[in-house]
Amino acid sequence: MAKHGTARDDSRPDPADLRPVRSKAERSPARADALDRLIHERLRLGIVSALAVNDSLSFSDLKKLMKTTDGNLSVHARKLEEAEYITCTKSFEGRMPKTQYRLTPVGRRALERYLDHMEALIRATRER
């Protein structure tokens, strides 16, 4: 979350976007500009999707699944964590650090909204 006096990270969802929309145009599920930009990024969508079908995944499991670097995974996981879409738990197994990620209820709802929106966009495109 943004600290007091710091600039807001534009990739985080605006709380206003999570409220019910009012106008007919805003209710249209086929508006590409209304996509959750945080999830829409390829690697973050992959992380959230992988966590949606697994109770939890380790950093190394996610790194292998996403075929990415440590730094890239860390940056994208941190953005999802800051938005409270995922949680991160750090522990040790013996002397080895272990980082586990889980999808939060907020993250699951955001993914469901995102998938519903993408399905609506696909339907609207095919109807034309």
mmCIF file of the C-alpha atoms, coordinates in Angstrom:
data_MODEL
# 
_entry.id   MODEL 
# 
loop_
_atom_site.group_PDB 
_atom_site.id 
_atom_site.type_symbol 
_atom_site.label_atom_id 
_atom_site.label_alt_id 
_atom_site.label_comp_id 
_atom_site.label_asym_id 
_atom_site.label_entity_id 
_atom_site.label_seq_id 
_atom_site.pdbx_PDB_ins_code 
_atom_site.Cartn_x 
_atom_site.Cartn_y 
_atom_site.Cartn_z 
_atom_site.occupancy 
_atom_site.B_iso_or_equiv 
_atom_site.pdbx_formal_charge 
_atom_site.auth_seq_id 
_atom_site.auth_comp_id 
_atom_site.auth_asym_id 
_atom_site.auth_atom_id 
_atom_site.pdbx_PDB_model_num 
ATOM 1   C CA . MET A 1 1   ? 0.000   0.000   0.000   1.00 0.00 ? 1   MET A CA 1 
ATOM 2   C CA . ALA A 1 2   ? 1.150   3.534   -0.651  1.00 0.00 ? 2   ALA A CA 1 
ATOM 3   C CA . LYS A 1 3   ? 2.556   5.224   2.404   1.00 0.00 ? 3   LYS A CA 1 
ATOM 4   C CA . HIS A 1 4   ? 1.344   8.651   3.460   1.00 0.00 ? 4   HIS A CA 1 
ATOM 5   C CA . GLY A 1 5   ? 2.941   11.291  1.264   1.00 0.00 ? 5   GLY A CA 1 
ATOM 6   C CA . THR A 1 6   ? 4.148   8.947   -1.461  1.00 0.00 ? 6   THR A CA 1 
ATOM 7   C CA . ALA A 1 7   ? 2.934   8.738   -5.028  1.00 0.00 ? 7   ALA A CA 1 
ATOM 8   C CA . ARG A 1 8   ? 0.373   6.083   -5.835  1.00 0.00 ? 8   ARG A CA 1 
ATOM 9   C CA . ASP A 1 9   ? 1.523   3.125   -7.967  1.00 0.00 ? 9   ASP A CA 1 
ATOM 10  C CA . ASP A 1 10  ? -0.678  3.321   -11.079 1.00 0.00 ? 10  ASP A CA 1 
ATOM 11  C CA . SER A 1 11  ? -0.576  -0.463  -11.555 1.00 0.00 ? 11  SER A CA 1 
ATOM 12  C CA . ARG A 1 12  ? -2.557  -1.000  -8.336  1.00 0.00 ? 12  ARG A CA 1 
ATOM 13  C CA . PRO A 1 13  ? -6.314  -1.124  -8.743  1.00 0.00 ? 13  PRO A CA 1 
ATOM 14  C CA . ASP A 1 14  ? -8.066  2.051   -7.739  1.00 0.00 ? 14  ASP A CA 1 
ATOM 15  C CA . PRO A 1 15  ? -10.531 1.328   -4.889  1.00 0.00 ? 15  PRO A CA 1 
ATOM 16  C CA . ALA A 1 16  ? -13.172 3.110   -6.991  1.00 0.00 ? 16  ALA A CA 1 
ATOM 17  C CA . ASP A 1 17  ? -12.764 0.368   -9.611  1.00 0.00 ? 17  ASP A CA 1 
ATOM 18  C CA . LEU A 1 18  ? -13.845 -2.223  -7.045  1.00 0.00 ? 18  LEU A CA 1 
ATOM 19  C CA . ARG A 1 19  ? -17.151 -0.462  -6.301  1.00 0.00 ? 19  ARG A CA 1 
ATOM 20  C CA . PRO A 1 20  ? -20.289 -1.275  -8.293  1.00 0.00 ? 20  PRO A CA 1 
ATOM 21  C CA . VAL A 1 21  ? -20.543 0.868   -11.425 1.00 0.00 ? 21  VAL A CA 1 
ATOM 22  C CA . ARG A 1 22  ? -23.599 2.986   -12.035 1.00 0.00 ? 22  ARG A CA 1 
ATOM 23  C CA . SER A 1 23  ? -24.088 4.105   -15.652 1.00 0.00 ? 23  SER A CA 1 
ATOM 24  C CA . LYS A 1 24  ? -25.178 1.740   -18.426 1.00 0.00 ? 24  LYS A CA 1 
ATOM 25  C CA . ALA A 1 25  ? -21.907 2.361   -20.312 1.00 0.00 ? 25  ALA A CA 1 
ATOM 26  C CA . GLU A 1 26  ? -19.903 1.608   -17.184 1.00 0.00 ? 26  GLU A CA 1 
ATOM 27  C CA . ARG A 1 27  ? -21.855 -1.634  -16.625 1.00 0.00 ? 27  ARG A CA 1 
ATOM 28  C CA . SER A 1 28  ? -20.878 -2.917  -20.064 1.00 0.00 ? 28  SER A CA 1 
ATOM 29  C CA . PRO A 1 29  ? -18.603 -5.889  -19.402 1.00 0.00 ? 29  PRO A CA 1 
ATOM 30  C CA . ALA A 1 30  ? -16.984 -5.494  -22.826 1.00 0.00 ? 30  ALA A CA 1 
ATOM 31  C CA . ARG A 1 31  ? -14.982 -2.335  -22.121 1.00 0.00 ? 31  ARG A CA 1 
ATOM 32  C CA . ALA A 1 32  ? -11.292 -3.056  -22.668 1.00 0.00 ? 32  ALA A CA 1 
ATOM 33  C CA . ASP A 1 33  ? -10.320 0.087   -20.741 1.00 0.00 ? 33  ASP A CA 1 
ATOM 34  C CA . ALA A 1 34  ? -11.926 -1.370  -17.605 1.00 0.00 ? 34  ALA A CA 1 
ATOM 35  C CA . LEU A 1 35  ? -9.573  -4.394  -17.420 1.00 0.00 ? 35  LEU A CA 1 
ATOM 36  C CA . ASP A 1 36  ? -7.681  -4.883  -14.175 1.00 0.00 ? 36  ASP A CA 1 
ATOM 37  C CA . ARG A 1 37  ? -4.293  -3.673  -15.414 1.00 0.00 ? 37  ARG A CA 1 
ATOM 38  C CA . LEU A 1 38  ? -2.545  -5.245  -12.458 1.00 0.00 ? 38  LEU A CA 1 
ATOM 39  C CA . ILE A 1 39  ? -3.632  -8.760  -13.449 1.00 0.00 ? 39  ILE A CA 1 
ATOM 40  C CA . HIS A 1 40  ? -3.586  -8.135  -17.207 1.00 0.00 ? 40  HIS A CA 1 
ATOM 41  C CA . GLU A 1 41  ? 0.241   -8.157  -17.332 1.00 0.00 ? 41  GLU A CA 1 
ATOM 42  C CA . ARG A 1 42  ? 1.357   -11.586 -18.586 1.00 0.00 ? 42  ARG A CA 1 
ATOM 43  C CA . LEU A 1 43  ? 3.583   -12.655 -15.690 1.00 0.00 ? 43  LEU A CA 1 
ATOM 44  C CA . ARG A 1 44  ? 1.190   -11.426 -12.995 1.00 0.00 ? 44  ARG A CA 1 
ATOM 45  C CA . LEU A 1 45  ? -1.723  -13.188 -14.700 1.00 0.00 ? 45  LEU A CA 1 
ATOM 46  C CA . GLY A 1 46  ? 0.395   -16.343 -14.729 1.00 0.00 ? 46  GLY A CA 1 
ATOM 47  C CA . ILE A 1 47  ? 1.197   -16.037 -11.023 1.00 0.00 ? 47  ILE A CA 1 
ATOM 48  C CA . VAL A 1 48  ? -2.417  -15.440 -10.007 1.00 0.00 ? 48  VAL A CA 1 
ATOM 49  C CA . SER A 1 49  ? -3.672  -18.239 -12.280 1.00 0.00 ? 49  SER A CA 1 
ATOM 50  C CA . ALA A 1 50  ? -1.116  -20.725 -10.949 1.00 0.00 ? 50  ALA A CA 1 
ATOM 51  C CA . LEU A 1 51  ? -2.036  -19.854 -7.377  1.00 0.00 ? 51  LEU A CA 1 
ATOM 52  C CA . ALA A 1 52  ? -5.751  -20.178 -8.178  1.00 0.00 ? 52  ALA A CA 1 
ATOM 53  C CA . VAL A 1 53  ? -5.297  -23.889 -8.894  1.00 0.00 ? 53  VAL A CA 1 
ATOM 54  C CA . ASN A 1 54  ? -2.777  -24.614 -6.106  1.00 0.00 ? 54  ASN A CA 1 
ATOM 55  C CA . ASP A 1 55  ? -3.102  -24.054 -2.356  1.00 0.00 ? 55  ASP A CA 1 
ATOM 56  C CA . SER A 1 56  ? 0.337   -22.464 -2.368  1.00 0.00 ? 56  SER A CA 1 
ATOM 57  C CA . LEU A 1 57  ? 3.494   -22.410 -4.443  1.00 0.00 ? 57  LEU A CA 1 
ATOM 58  C CA . SER A 1 58  ? 7.086   -21.758 -3.504  1.00 0.00 ? 58  SER A CA 1 
ATOM 59  C CA . PHE A 1 59  ? 9.170   -19.053 -5.124  1.00 0.00 ? 59  PHE A CA 1 
ATOM 60  C CA . SER A 1 60  ? 11.195  -21.671 -6.977  1.00 0.00 ? 60  SER A CA 1 
ATOM 61  C CA . ASP A 1 61  ? 8.029   -23.460 -8.168  1.00 0.00 ? 61  ASP A CA 1 
ATOM 62  C CA . LEU A 1 62  ? 6.626   -20.199 -9.536  1.00 0.00 ? 62  LEU A CA 1 
ATOM 63  C CA . LYS A 1 63  ? 9.961   -19.318 -11.114 1.00 0.00 ? 63  LYS A CA 1 
ATOM 64  C CA . LYS A 1 64  ? 10.020  -22.644 -12.967 1.00 0.00 ? 64  LYS A CA 1 
ATOM 65  C CA . LEU A 1 65  ? 6.357   -22.413 -14.010 1.00 0.00 ? 65  LEU A CA 1 
ATOM 66  C CA . MET A 1 66  ? 6.709   -18.850 -15.266 1.00 0.00 ? 66  MET A CA 1 
ATOM 67  C CA . LYS A 1 67  ? 10.141  -19.453 -16.839 1.00 0.00 ? 67  LYS A CA 1 
ATOM 68  C CA . THR A 1 68  ? 11.446  -16.165 -15.495 1.00 0.00 ? 68  THR A CA 1 
ATOM 69  C CA . THR A 1 69  ? 14.306  -14.750 -13.448 1.00 0.00 ? 69  THR A CA 1 
ATOM 70  C CA . ASP A 1 70  ? 14.440  -14.271 -9.688  1.00 0.00 ? 70  ASP A CA 1 
ATOM 71  C CA . GLY A 1 71  ? 14.338  -10.488 -10.050 1.00 0.00 ? 71  GLY A CA 1 
ATOM 72  C CA . ASN A 1 72  ? 11.437  -10.441 -12.494 1.00 0.00 ? 72  ASN A CA 1 
ATOM 73  C CA . LEU A 1 73  ? 9.357   -12.798 -10.347 1.00 0.00 ? 73  LEU A CA 1 
ATOM 74  C CA . SER A 1 74  ? 10.156  -10.798 -7.205  1.00 0.00 ? 74  SER A CA 1 
ATOM 75  C CA . VAL A 1 75  ? 9.053   -7.503  -8.748  1.00 0.00 ? 75  VAL A CA 1 
ATOM 76  C CA . HIS A 1 76  ? 5.752   -8.863  -10.067 1.00 0.00 ? 76  HIS A CA 1 
ATOM 77  C CA . ALA A 1 77  ? 4.971   -10.878 -6.931  1.00 0.00 ? 77  ALA A CA 1 
ATOM 78  C CA . ARG A 1 78  ? 5.602   -7.762  -4.837  1.00 0.00 ? 78  ARG A CA 1 
ATOM 79  C CA . LYS A 1 79  ? 3.074   -5.756  -6.883  1.00 0.00 ? 79  LYS A CA 1 
ATOM 80  C CA . LEU A 1 80  ? 0.462   -8.487  -6.365  1.00 0.00 ? 80  LEU A CA 1 
ATOM 81  C CA . GLU A 1 81  ? 1.297   -8.636  -2.672  1.00 0.00 ? 81  GLU A CA 1 
ATOM 82  C CA . GLU A 1 82  ? 0.988   -4.847  -2.290  1.00 0.00 ? 82  GLU A CA 1 
ATOM 83  C CA . ALA A 1 83  ? -2.465  -5.044  -3.901  1.00 0.00 ? 83  ALA A CA 1 
ATOM 84  C CA . GLU A 1 84  ? -3.314  -7.826  -1.408  1.00 0.00 ? 84  GLU A CA 1 
ATOM 85  C CA . TYR A 1 85  ? -3.974  -10.275 -4.249  1.00 0.00 ? 85  TYR A CA 1 
ATOM 86  C CA . ILE A 1 86  ? -1.401  -12.719 -2.860  1.00 0.00 ? 86  ILE A CA 1 
ATOM 87  C CA . THR A 1 87  ? 0.327   -13.331 0.454   1.00 0.00 ? 87  THR A CA 1 
ATOM 88  C CA . CYS A 1 88  ? 3.966   -14.187 0.954   1.00 0.00 ? 88  CYS A CA 1 
ATOM 89  C CA . THR A 1 89  ? 5.241   -16.287 3.861   1.00 0.00 ? 89  THR A CA 1 
ATOM 90  C CA . LYS A 1 90  ? 8.967   -16.623 4.468   1.00 0.00 ? 90  LYS A CA 1 
ATOM 91  C CA . SER A 1 91  ? 10.448  -19.397 6.567   1.00 0.00 ? 91  SER A CA 1 
ATOM 92  C CA . PHE A 1 92  ? 13.456  -21.685 6.755   1.00 0.00 ? 92  PHE A CA 1 
ATOM 93  C CA . GLU A 1 93  ? 13.763  -25.375 6.043   1.00 0.00 ? 93  GLU A CA 1 
ATOM 94  C CA . GLY A 1 94  ? 16.953  -26.165 7.871   1.00 0.00 ? 94  GLY A CA 1 
ATOM 95  C CA . ARG A 1 95  ? 19.251  -23.366 6.790   1.00 0.00 ? 95  ARG A CA 1 
ATOM 96  C CA . MET A 1 96  ? 17.532  -22.797 3.445   1.00 0.00 ? 96  MET A CA 1 
ATOM 97  C CA . PRO A 1 97  ? 15.083  -19.882 3.113   1.00 0.00 ? 97  PRO A CA 1 
ATOM 98  C CA . LYS A 1 98  ? 11.673  -20.806 1.720   1.00 0.00 ? 98  LYS A CA 1 
ATOM 99  C CA . THR A 1 99  ? 9.149   -18.337 0.336   1.00 0.00 ? 99  THR A CA 1 
ATOM 100 C CA . GLN A 1 100 ? 5.558   -19.510 -0.167  1.00 0.00 ? 100 GLN A CA 1 
ATOM 101 C CA . TYR A 1 101 ? 2.817   -17.634 -2.001  1.00 0.00 ? 101 TYR A CA 1 
ATOM 102 C CA . ARG A 1 102 ? -0.949  -18.001 -1.670  1.00 0.00 ? 102 ARG A CA 1 
ATOM 103 C CA . LEU A 1 103 ? -3.853  -16.358 -3.460  1.00 0.00 ? 103 LEU A CA 1 
ATOM 104 C CA . THR A 1 104 ? -6.002  -14.239 -1.138  1.00 0.00 ? 104 THR A CA 1 
ATOM 105 C CA . PRO A 1 105 ? -9.804  -13.989 -1.305  1.00 0.00 ? 105 PRO A CA 1 
ATOM 106 C CA . VAL A 1 106 ? -9.326  -10.471 -2.735  1.00 0.00 ? 106 VAL A CA 1 
ATOM 107 C CA . GLY A 1 107 ? -7.022  -11.901 -5.397  1.00 0.00 ? 107 GLY A CA 1 
ATOM 108 C CA . ARG A 1 108 ? -9.448  -14.703 -6.240  1.00 0.00 ? 108 ARG A CA 1 
ATOM 109 C CA . ARG A 1 109 ? -12.303 -12.193 -6.688  1.00 0.00 ? 109 ARG A CA 1 
ATOM 110 C CA . ALA A 1 110 ? -10.067 -9.974  -8.836  1.00 0.00 ? 110 ALA A CA 1 
ATOM 111 C CA . LEU A 1 111 ? -9.150  -12.958 -11.023 1.00 0.00 ? 111 LEU A CA 1 
ATOM 112 C CA . GLU A 1 112 ? -12.819 -13.963 -11.370 1.00 0.00 ? 112 GLU A CA 1 
ATOM 113 C CA . ARG A 1 113 ? -13.739 -10.388 -12.389 1.00 0.00 ? 113 ARG A CA 1 
ATOM 114 C CA . TYR A 1 114 ? -10.847 -10.335 -14.846 1.00 0.00 ? 114 TYR A CA 1 
ATOM 115 C CA . LEU A 1 115 ? -11.864 -13.667 -16.423 1.00 0.00 ? 115 LEU A CA 1 
ATOM 116 C CA . ASP A 1 116 ? -15.513 -12.580 -16.638 1.00 0.00 ? 116 ASP A CA 1 
ATOM 117 C CA . HIS A 1 117 ? -14.414 -9.364  -18.311 1.00 0.00 ? 117 HIS A CA 1 
ATOM 118 C CA . MET A 1 118 ? -12.199 -11.185 -20.820 1.00 0.00 ? 118 MET A CA 1 
ATOM 119 C CA . GLU A 1 119 ? -15.051 -13.594 -21.648 1.00 0.00 ? 119 GLU A CA 1 
ATOM 120 C CA . ALA A 1 120 ? -17.361 -10.614 -22.244 1.00 0.00 ? 120 ALA A CA 1 
ATOM 121 C CA . LEU A 1 121 ? -14.768 -8.994  -24.521 1.00 0.00 ? 121 LEU A CA 1 
ATOM 122 C CA . ILE A 1 122 ? -14.422 -12.214 -26.505 1.00 0.00 ? 122 ILE A CA 1 
ATOM 123 C CA . ARG A 1 123 ? -18.214 -12.552 -26.852 1.00 0.00 ? 123 ARG A CA 1 
ATOM 124 C CA . ALA A 1 124 ? -18.575 -8.913  -27.930 1.00 0.00 ? 124 ALA A CA 1 
ATOM 125 C CA . THR A 1 125 ? -15.796 -9.284  -30.486 1.00 0.00 ? 125 THR A CA 1 
ATOM 126 C CA . ARG A 1 126 ? -17.253 -12.454 -31.980 1.00 0.00 ? 126 ARG A CA 1 
ATOM 127 C CA . GLU A 1 127 ? -20.751 -10.925 -32.213 1.00 0.00 ? 127 GLU A CA 1 
ATOM 128 C CA . ARG A 1 128 ? -19.514 -8.195  -34.570 1.00 0.00 ? 128 ARG A CA 1 
# 
